[in-house]
């Protein structure tokens, strides 16, 4: 049996703050970054994963990943659900590292990076993209991956099995549909807060021409500016294109209600992250006050337990899981099952670097093997940094193309790693002179 013989971790940063790509009311100058992990083996392919950050602190995230090395190096290379479940349980179960969460923050994101790298490795060995690899597992194997602790008041193991068994008969047809038609995308590229009105209009027009049925604007800096920008966006795209808005946690509950009431005449499809991602009751109050405007959140929700409470409280009508925020594929499977149980559509977060590449696997797997539905579901699309990946995400006519290369699509080009590794890569040493 091949072994994992090494774990390499790199601090990779991209200077996106120079053009204000990714700018929003809470994060005005992000440098999209990845704490990048490579699982080296002694008898086959390597595995690749990452945790996404926005610049300073990426070194802290990388250090947290390195702390997991004793649980990883020396293990048999994972090839099936049993091994992937064992690895996840070993990482989450380290009581001393767990104290730093528990199951949240930098420590938990580190687990997610390593678990996703293990899935990448297993899928590479199987010769399949992760979405196809996972969709080939039986309901029993999939359930064995999930930690049901803290969930059984909302989702039992038996209920999860029933959800997966109900989706099993149509898997082959849905795989064929994904490979033929792809998966619906929406575009955030027009809406960064630092962009001028002219750039917003130009990019919104382009998004519609490119086949997107929804765009998203960042809001929360200044109400007068937001009303003007929302009016411009609506006039540009017309009444039939959805326009979502995203406050990136900027507001108190009352402010969110007041602000969104002012934007309501322009028919916002959802308000994303209106307040603290931990404030379950606050989201519920906002949802009640603003209906029928939908409330969406999830990119900063720290684990399956908070998602459970948001669903139980009726606090969200769109669930936005993130491929690199929680404990990897295993925990995201739990979150997909919760969403299916409560009948809430999943529209993943995919800004940043590598997230479009990763999260398309989760949505496509969900459609094939969990929810069996793509109604009111779409994946965020941000059109930058894809060129740094060996299996880059692509959108054609407003739809994600199904990945076919083996793995989880997290591997970066070696030239990218040499250039953008912080602080010694040429991108950083040359610009600091």
N, C-alpha and C positions, 0 to 999 in steps of 0.2 A: 504493500500500500504506500503510495506516495505521501510525503509529509510536507507540511508548511515549514520551511527552513529559515525564513526571515520575514520581517515586516518593516518596510521602508515607509517613512512619513516625510512629506515635503510641505513647506509653507509656500503656496503659489498664490500670487496676487496680480490682479490686472488693474491698471490705473484708470478706471472708468470715471473717476471724479473729474477728470480733465474736461470732459464734454458733458458732464452732468447726466450721463446715462445712468438710470436707476434712481434718480433723485426723487424724493418725496418729502412730505411735511415733517416726518420724524427723522429721516435719514437724508440730509441735504447733499452729502458729498461722499457716497459710498465708493470704495474700491473693491469691486467684486473679487472674492478670494475663495480658495479651497484649501483646506487641510486634507492633503491628498495621500492616500494610503495604497501601498502595493504589497500584496501577499505573495512572497516568492516561494516556489515549490521546487522539489528536487527531481521531478519526473514528468513535467507537463507544463501547461500554461500558467501564467501568474493571474492573480485576481486584483481588481482595481475598484476603489471606492473613494468617497470624499464626504466631507462636511463643509457646507457652504457658510461663509461669513462675509463681512463687508469691509475687511481691512484690518485695522488694529485689533488685536486679540486673536488673529488667526494663529499666531505662535502659541497662544494658550490652548487653543483647540488642538493643535498638533501635539502638544505635550500630553494632553488628555488621551489622545489616541495611543501615543507611545506607552502610556501607563498600562495599557491592556495587553502588551506584548507577551507577558508570561502565560496568559490564557490562550494564546494563539500559536506561537512558535512551538513546533514539536507535535502539534496535532496532526492526525490524519487529514488529508485533503478531503473536504466535504463533497459528497456527490449526490446526496439524497435528502429528503425531508428530515429523517432521523438525525443526521449529522448536523444539518443547519439548525434544527431545534435545540440540539445539545449545545452548540456553540452559543446561541443566543442566551440560553439559560445560564451558562457558565459566566458570561460577561455581565448580565444583569444581576447575577447572584453573588458577585464579589461584595461582601458586606461592607468592607472598608471604603471601597470606591463608591458603593451605593449611597453611603452617608453623604456624599457630596451632592446628591440629588434630593431625595431618592427618585430615580427614573425621570430626571429632567435636567435641563441645562447642558453645560459643556460636557459633563461626564456622560450623559445619555446620548448626546449627539455623537460622541466618540464611538459609542457602541453601535450606533446606526451606520457610521462609516465602515466599521470593520464587518458588521453583519452583511451590509450590501456588497462589500468586496468579496465576501465568501459566496454570496449568491452569484456574483459575476464569475467567480472561479468555477463553481459547480456547473453553471450554464455553459461556460466555455468548454468544459470537459464533455458535456452532453451534446455540444454542437448546435445549441439552440439559443435564441434570444430569451431573456429572462421571462418575458410575458408568455412565451410558448412553453418554456420549461416548467413554470409554475402551473400553467393551465393543463399540463399533462399529468399532474398529480391527482390522486383520488381525493374525494372529500375527506376521508379518514386521515390521509397524510397531511392535508392542508390544516385540518383542525388540530393535529398534533403540533403544529408550529406555533399555535396561539397560547399565550399565557392568559387564562381566564380568571386569574386572581383579580379581585376588585370589580369584575364585570358581571357576575352571575345574577345580580339584581336587575340587570338590563338585557343580558345575552348569555344564555347557557350553552354549554358544549353541544347539547342535543339540538338546540335551536340553530346553532351554526351549521351543524351537519345537515339539518333539513334545508337550510338556505342553499348550501352547496349542492346537495343532491337534487334540488329542484332545478338548478341551472345546468346540471350535467347533461341532460339529453340534447340540448342545442349547441353544445360546445363547438363541434366541427363546423356547423353552419356559420356561427359567429366568428370563428377564426377566418374562414373564407371571406366573410364580409369585411373584416378589418384589413386583411391583406389586399382586398380589392379596392375598398373605399377609404381606408384610413380612419381617423378619429377627429371629430370636430375640434377646432381651435378657436380661441379668441385672442385679440392682439392688445397688449399693453403698450406697445412701442410708441403710439402717438401721444401718450398721456403723461409723460414724466413732468414733474412739477417745474423743473428748471427750463423747460422748453418755451420758446416764444409762441405767441398766438399764431403767427404765420407758420411755424413749424408744426404746431398741433394740427392746423387745418390741412396742410400738405400731407402729413402722415395719416390723418384720418381718411382723406380722400383715397390715398394709396391703399389703405387697409380694405376699404370697401371694394376697390378695383381688384384687389387680390383675393376676394372671395370670403373675407371674414364677415360673420354675421353679428359680431359683438366687438366693441372696443372698450377700453377701460381708461379712466382718467384718475390721476392722483389729486386728492383734495385735502383741505385742512390747514392750509397756510393762511389764507385770507379769504373771508366769506365773499366780499365783493369780487375778488379775482375769480373765485370758484364759480360764482353765478355767471360771470362773463364767459369763462372758458366752457362751462357746461352748455350755455346757450349757443356758443360758436360750434361746439361739437355736434349738438343736435341739429342745427341748421345745415351743417356740412354733410352729415350722414343720412338725414331724413328720418321719418317716423318709424321705419321698419327695421332699422339696425338697433340692436340693444346697446345701451351705453351704461356700463357699470362704473361705480366710483369707489375709491379706496382711500381711507383716512389714515391707514398705517398707525392705528392706536392713539391718534392725536387727541381725542376728546374725552371729557367727562360724559356721563349719560345724558344729562340735560342739554349739554352743548351739542351732542350728536343729534338729538331730536330737533333742536332749533335749526341747526345747520342744514339737516336733510329736508326739513320742511321748506326751507328756502330754495332748495334744488329740485323739489318735487315737481314743479310745473314742467320740467324738462324730461320727465319720465325716466329717472334712473332705475336700472334693472335691479341692482343690489347695492348696498353699502357694505364695504369690506372693512374688517378690523376697525369698527367705529370707536372702540374703547379698549381697555386692557384685555389681552387675550385670556387672562385668568379670571375675569369678572363674568361668571356665568349668569348671575342674576341681573347684572347690568345689560348684558346682551338680550336677555329675555325681556327686560323693560323696553329696550329700544325696539325690539321686534314687534312688541304689542303696540307701541305708539306709532310706528311707521308703516305698518301693514297697509297696503299690499306690497310696499317696497321690501324686497328680501334683505335679510341680514346674512352675511357670509363671513366666516373666519376659519382659521386653521393653520396658517403657515407658522405661527408662533405658539400654537397649542402644544403643550410639552409632552403629553402622553395620552394613551387610550382612555385614562380615567377622566380627564377633563373633557375629552370628546363625548364620553358617555354622559356626563352631566349636562353638557350643552344640548344634547339630543333629548335627554329626559325632561329638561326644562322647556322644551320648545323654543330655544333661544336662537337657533339658526335654521334657515331653510336652504342653505347651500353649505356643504362641508368641503373645506379646502385643505386637505392633507398635504404634507410636504415630504418629499422622499428622503430628506436629510435632517429633519428636525427631531424625529422620534427614533426609536431603537431599531431602525432598518425595516426591511421587507416584512419580517415577522410581525412587528407591531402594527405596521400599516395594513397588514391583512386583517388584524383584529378590528381596526378602524373601518375598513371597507365592510366588514361583516356587521358592525354596529350600524353603519349608514344604511345597509340593506335592510336590517331589521326595522329601522325607523322610517324607511321609505324616503330618505333624503338623498338628493343627487350629489355626487362628488365631482367637484371642479377644481382639480389640484392647483396649488401654487407652483409656478415654474419660472419665476424671474431668476436673476442671479446667474451663476456660472455652473453648468452641468445639470441643472434641475430639469430643463426641458428634455435633456437626454434621458434622465432617469425616470421621470414621472410618467412618461408616455407608456412605459412598461406596466406601471401600476393601473392606469386607466384601462388599457387594453386587456390586461388580465381580469380586471373587475368585470368588464363587459362580457368576456368569454365565460368566466368560471364562478362569479359571485352574484352580481346583481342581474346579469343578463339583459341589461337595459342601457341605452345611450340617450334616453330622453332627457332633455334639459341639462345635458352634461357636455362639458368642453374642457380643454386643457389650455392654460395660459401659454401664450407665445410671446417671447421677447427676442427680437432679431439681432442678437449680438453674441460674440464669443464662441459660436458653434464651430468655427474653423479650427479650434484648438483640440477637437476631439477626433479620434480615429473613426468613430461611428456617429457622426453628427446628426442631431435632430433636423428634420426637414418638414416644411409645410407647403403643400401644393393645393391651390384653390381653396384655401381656408381650412385644410384638414392635414393633421399629422400623418405622415407616411409611416406605415408599420415598419419597425426595425426588423431586419432579417439576420444581421450578423450575430454570432454567438456572444453571450454575455449581457451585461447591464448597461453598456454604452458609456461607462465612466472613464475609459482610458484616454489620457491626453497624449498628444504627440510628444516625442522625446525633445524635439526642438522647442516646443512650448515650455516644457519643464526647465530646460536650460536657460531660456530667456527670461522667464517670469518668476523663477524661484526667488523668494525674498530672504535676506537683503542683498544677496550676492549676484543675482542674475543681471545681465546687461541692461534690462529695462529699468532697473532701479539704480544701479551704480552709475550709469551714464547720465541719467536725469538728475542725480543728486550733485553732480559736479558744478 
